[in-house]
């Protein structure tokens, strides 16, 4: 019996040692795509166009900014 796990997002073939995301081998994705490209693939079901990637990176930059209050709290937190 083959150990197989299949979903719309991934396909795991344990017998062959192969994992794919949306039909793309994870090794190829790790070697040739960025975090943002792979995240877009997982969520949208397709690789991003250049425009998609620019929009996603802008969105991540906006959402990644800390408020002044968050910066103050982090500055007061112990380093360890």
Backbone as JSON Lines, residues from 0, in Angstrom:
{"i":0,"aa":"X","n":[0.84,-1.19,0.0],"ca":[0.0,0.0,0.0],"c":[0.88,1.25,0.0]}
{"i":1,"aa":"X","n":[0.54,2.18,-0.83],"ca":[1.27,3.43,-0.93],"c":[0.75,4.42,0.09]}
{"i":2,"aa":"X","n":[1.68,5.06,0.82],"ca":[1.29,6.14,1.74],"c":[1.08,7.38,0.89]}
{"i":3,"aa":"X","n":[-0.16,7.79,0.77],"ca":[-0.5,8.9,-0.1],"c":[-1.42,9.85,0.63]}
{"i":4,"aa":"X","n":[-1.11,11.12,0.58],"ca":[-1.99,12.14,1.13],"c":[-2.22,13.14,0.02]}
{"i":5,"aa":"X","n":[-3.47,13.43,-0.24],"ca":[-3.8,14.32,-1.35],"c":[-4.84,15.35,-0.88]}
{"i":6,"aa":"X","n":[-4.63,16.58,-1.32],"ca":[-5.61,17.64,-1.09],"c":[-5.52,18.58,-2.29]}
{"i":7,"aa":"X","n":[-6.33,19.62,-2.28],"ca":[-6.22,20.6,-3.37],"c":[-4.91,21.35,-3.3]}
{"i":8,"aa":"X","n":[-4.33,21.44,-2.11],"ca":[-3.12,22.22,-1.91],"c":[-1.86,21.38,-2.06]}
{"i":9,"aa":"X","n":[-1.87,20.17,-1.53],"ca":[-0.64,19.38,-1.57],"c":[-0.91,17.92,-1.92]}
{"i":10,"aa":"X","n":[0.17,17.28,-2.34],"ca":[0.15,15.85,-2.62],"c":[1.43,15.29,-2.02]}
{"i":11,"aa":"X","n":[1.29,14.37,-1.08],"ca":[2.43,13.74,-0.42],"c":[2.46,12.28,-0.81]}
{"i":12,"aa":"X","n":[3.54,11.87,-1.45],"ca":[3.76,10.48,-1.8],"c":[4.96,10.01,-0.97]}
{"i":13,"aa":"X","n":[4.68,9.44,0.19],"ca":[5.74,9.03,1.12],"c":[6.61,7.93,0.54]}
{"i":14,"aa":"X","n":[6.02,7.06,-0.23],"ca":[6.78,5.96,-0.82],"c":[7.87,6.47,-1.77]}
{"i":15,"aa":"X","n":[7.55,7.5,-2.52],"ca":[8.52,8.09,-3.45],"c":[9.27,9.26,-2.84]}
{"i":16,"aa":"X","n":[8.88,9.66,-1.64],"ca":[9.52,10.79,-0.99],"c":[9.28,12.1,-1.73]}
{"i":17,"aa":"X","n":[8.07,12.3,-2.18],"ca":[7.76,13.47,-3.0],"c":[6.6,14.25,-2.39]}
{"i":18,"aa":"X","n":[6.78,15.57,-2.33],"ca":[5.74,16.48,-1.86],"c":[5.57,17.56,-2.9]}
{"i":19,"aa":"X","n":[4.34,17.8,-3.3],"ca":[4.06,18.89,-4.24],"c":[3.01,19.82,-3.65]}
{"i":20,"aa":"X","n":[3.15,21.1,-3.98],"ca":[2.15,22.11,-3.65],"c":[1.52,22.54,-4.97]}
{"i":21,"aa":"X","n":[0.22,22.33,-5.08],"ca":[-0.52,22.74,-6.27],"c":[0.16,22.26,-7.55]}
{"i":22,"aa":"X","n":[0.75,21.05,-7.49],"ca":[1.37,20.45,-8.66],"c":[2.83,20.77,-8.86]}
{"i":23,"aa":"X","n":[3.4,21.64,-8.03],"ca":[4.81,22.03,-8.13],"c":[5.61,21.31,-7.05]}
{"i":24,"aa":"X","n":[6.7,20.67,-7.43],"ca":[7.55,19.97,-6.48],"c":[8.13,20.99,-5.49]}
{"i":25,"aa":"X","n":[8.09,20.65,-4.2],"ca":[8.55,21.61,-3.18],"c":[10.04,21.89,-3.3]}
{"i":26,"aa":"X","n":[10.81,20.93,-3.78],"ca":[12.24,21.17,-3.97],"c":[12.45,22.25,-5.03]}
{"i":27,"aa":"X","n":[11.71,22.15,-6.14],"ca":[11.8,23.18,-7.18],"c":[11.36,24.54,-6.65]}
{"i":28,"aa":"X","n":[10.29,24.56,-5.87],"ca":[9.83,25.82,-5.29],"c":[10.89,26.41,-4.36]}
{"i":29,"aa":"X","n":[11.49,25.57,-3.54],"ca":[12.51,26.05,-2.6],"c":[13.73,26.62,-3.33]}
{"i":30,"aa":"X","n":[14.08,26.01,-4.45],"ca":[15.25,26.44,-5.2],"c":[15.0,27.62,-6.12]}
{"i":31,"aa":"X","n":[13.76,27.78,-6.6],"ca":[13.52,28.75,-7.66],"c":[12.45,29.8,-7.38]}
{"i":32,"aa":"X","n":[11.79,29.74,-6.24],"ca":[10.77,30.75,-5.98],"c":[10.98,31.37,-4.6]}
{"i":33,"aa":"X","n":[10.45,32.57,-4.45],"ca":[10.56,33.27,-3.17],"c":[9.46,32.83,-2.22]}
{"i":34,"aa":"X","n":[9.59,33.25,-0.98],"ca":[8.54,32.99,0.01],"c":[7.2,33.53,-0.48]}
{"i":35,"aa":"X","n":[7.23,34.78,-0.99],"ca":[6.0,35.42,-1.44],"c":[5.37,34.67,-2.61]}
{"i":36,"aa":"X","n":[6.19,34.2,-3.55],"ca":[5.66,33.46,-4.7],"c":[4.99,32.16,-4.24]}
{"i":37,"aa":"X","n":[5.64,31.46,-3.32],"ca":[5.08,30.2,-2.83],"c":[3.82,30.46,-2.01]}
{"i":38,"aa":"X","n":[3.81,31.49,-1.19],"ca":[2.62,31.82,-0.41],"c":[1.45,32.15,-1.34]}
{"i":39,"aa":"X","n":[1.72,32.92,-2.38],"ca":[0.68,33.27,-3.34],"c":[0.14,32.0,-4.0]}
{"i":40,"aa":"X","n":[1.03,31.1,-4.39],"ca":[0.63,29.83,-5.0],"c":[-0.31,29.05,-4.08]}
{"i":41,"aa":"X","n":[0.04,28.96,-2.81],"ca":[-0.77,28.2,-1.86],"c":[-2.16,28.81,-1.69]}
{"i":42,"aa":"X","n":[-2.22,30.13,-1.62],"ca":[-3.49,30.81,-1.37],"c":[-4.33,30.94,-2.64]}
{"i":43,"aa":"X","n":[-3.7,31.37,-3.73],"ca":[-4.45,31.67,-4.95],"c":[-4.59,30.48,-5.89]}
{"i":44,"aa":"X","n":[-3.74,29.47,-5.72],"ca":[-3.84,28.3,-6.58],"c":[-3.08,28.4,-7.87]}
{"i":45,"aa":"X","n":[-2.3,29.46,-8.02],"ca":[-1.48,29.65,-9.22],"c":[-0.27,30.49,-8.85]}
{"i":46,"aa":"X","n":[0.75,30.43,-9.68],"ca":[1.91,31.28,-9.46],"c":[1.55,32.72,-9.8]}
{"i":47,"aa":"X","n":[2.15,33.67,-9.1],"ca":[1.8,35.07,-9.33],"c":[2.44,35.64,-10.6]}
{"i":48,"aa":"X","n":[1.76,36.59,-11.19],"ca":[2.36,37.4,-12.25],"c":[3.27,38.41,-11.57]}
{"i":49,"aa":"X","n":[4.03,39.15,-12.35],"ca":[4.88,40.21,-11.78],"c":[4.03,41.24,-11.04]}
{"i":50,"aa":"X","n":[2.88,41.57,-11.61],"ca":[1.98,42.54,-10.97],"c":[1.42,41.99,-9.66]}
{"i":51,"aa":"X","n":[1.05,40.71,-9.66],"ca":[0.55,40.07,-8.44],"c":[1.61,40.13,-7.34]}
{"i":52,"aa":"X","n":[2.85,39.84,-7.72],"ca":[3.94,39.79,-6.76],"c":[4.22,41.18,-6.18]}
{"i":53,"aa":"X","n":[4.21,42.2,-7.03],"ca":[4.41,43.57,-6.54],"c":[3.31,43.97,-5.56]}
{"i":54,"aa":"X","n":[2.06,43.64,-5.9],"ca":[0.93,43.97,-5.03],"c":[1.04,43.23,-3.69]}
{"i":55,"aa":"X","n":[1.4,41.97,-3.74],"ca":[1.53,41.19,-2.51],"c":[2.64,41.75,-1.63]}
{"i":56,"aa":"X","n":[3.77,42.09,-2.22],"ca":[4.88,42.64,-1.44],"c":[4.52,43.98,-0.81]}
{"i":57,"aa":"X","n":[3.77,44.81,-1.56],"ca":[3.3,46.09,-0.98],"c":[2.38,45.83,0.21]}
{"i":58,"aa":"X","n":[1.46,44.9,0.05],"ca":[0.51,44.56,1.12],"c":[1.24,44.04,2.35]}
{"i":59,"aa":"X","n":[2.2,43.17,2.15],"ca":[2.96,42.63,3.28],"c":[3.75,43.73,3.98]}
{"i":60,"aa":"X","n":[4.3,44.66,3.22],"ca":[5.06,45.77,3.82],"c":[4.15,46.64,4.68]}
{"i":61,"aa":"X","n":[2.96,46.94,4.18],"ca":[2.0,47.75,4.94],"c":[1.57,47.03,6.21]}
{"i":62,"aa":"X","n":[1.22,45.76,6.08],"ca":[0.74,45.01,7.24],"c":[1.85,44.69,8.23]}
{"i":63,"aa":"X","n":[3.1,44.77,7.8],"ca":[4.22,44.46,8.67],"c":[4.71,45.62,9.51]}
{"i":64,"aa":"X","n":[4.2,46.82,9.26],"ca":[4.63,47.99,10.01],"c":[4.03,47.98,11.41]}
{"i":65,"aa":"X","n":[4.86,48.31,12.37],"ca":[4.42,48.37,13.76],"c":[3.92,49.77,14.09]}
{"i":66,"aa":"X","n":[2.92,49.82,14.94],"ca":[2.43,51.11,15.41],"c":[3.43,51.66,16.43]}
{"i":67,"aa":"X","n":[3.35,52.96,16.71],"ca":[4.23,53.54,17.73],"c":[4.1,52.81,19.08]}
{"i":68,"aa":"X","n":[2.88,52.44,19.45],"ca":[2.67,51.73,20.72],"c":[3.35,50.37,20.69]}
{"i":69,"aa":"X","n":[3.25,49.67,19.6],"ca":[3.91,48.35,19.48],"c":[5.43,48.51,19.56]}
{"i":70,"aa":"X","n":[5.98,49.55,18.95],"ca":[7.42,49.79,19.03],"c":[7.86,50.1,20.46]}
{"i":71,"aa":"X","n":[7.05,50.88,21.19],"ca":[7.37,51.19,22.59],"c":[7.38,49.92,23.44]}
{"i":72,"aa":"X","n":[6.37,49.07,23.24],"ca":[6.3,47.82,24.0],"c":[7.5,46.93,23.71]}
{"i":73,"aa":"X","n":[7.87,46.83,22.46],"ca":[9.03,46.0,22.1],"c":[10.31,46.57,22.69]}
{"i":74,"aa":"X","n":[10.44,47.88,22.71],"ca":[11.64,48.51,23.27],"c":[11.77,48.24,24.77]}
{"i":75,"aa":"X","n":[10.64,48.09,25.45],"ca":[10.66,47.83,26.9],"c":[10.82,46.34,27.22]}
{"i":76,"aa":"X","n":[10.64,45.48,26.25],"ca":[10.72,44.03,26.5],"c":[12.17,43.61,26.75]}
{"i":77,"aa":"X","n":[12.38,42.66,27.66],"ca":[13.74,42.18,27.9],"c":[14.3,41.51,26.65]}
{"i":78,"aa":"X","n":[15.59,41.68,26.41],"ca":[16.24,41.12,25.22],"c":[16.26,39.59,25.24]}
{"i":79,"aa":"X","n":[16.23,39.01,26.41],"ca":[16.3,37.54,26.48],"c":[14.94,36.95,26.75]}
